[in-house]
Amino acid sequence: MPVVLPAELRAAIPIGKRLFGVDVGSKTLGLALSDIGWRIASPYKTLARKKFSVDAAELFRLIAQENVGGLVVGLPVSMAGGKSSSTQSVQEFVKNLLRLQDMPVAFWDERLSTMAVSRMMIDEMDLSRKRQGLLVDKLAASYILQGCLDSLPQQQ
């Protein structure tokens, strides 16, 4: 299945399946999980990146375990909206995933997601820098996924 637009996710994924939000970093994969009704995104897990085959195998294991039907992947675009080396890296990661397993994947603009989450952790949660480092990736994934969920019409 090719990459789909966020608005096409409901048509591409069977009812009862959940979504993973994915924040792809060079050192970690932040994961968030939706509820079955696609209303709420919850921080799920941060995976330390190893090599692609190991990362993909663990991601696919979690997809099966959590009954996930598709991914919303944060796409790092420049502030002006253009592509960057990070954009290309994330697109390549998704392309390689889709070679191994067919599933709907939608990109979601992740501009400022890490900054917003970091500010929230400092201002509202009063977390130490060490604790922030442990949470930022899965919270960013949750922020990305929630943005996408909020853009979708709710299913009756």
Secondary structure, 3 states (H helix, E strand, C coil): CCEECHHHHHHHCCCCCEEEEEEECCCEEEEEEECCCCCCEEEEEEEECCCHHHHHHHHHHHHHHCCEEEEEEEECCCCCCCCCHHHHHHHHHHHHHHHHCCCCEEEEECCCHHHHHHHHHHHCCCCCHHHHHHHHHHHHHHHHHHHHHHHCCCCC
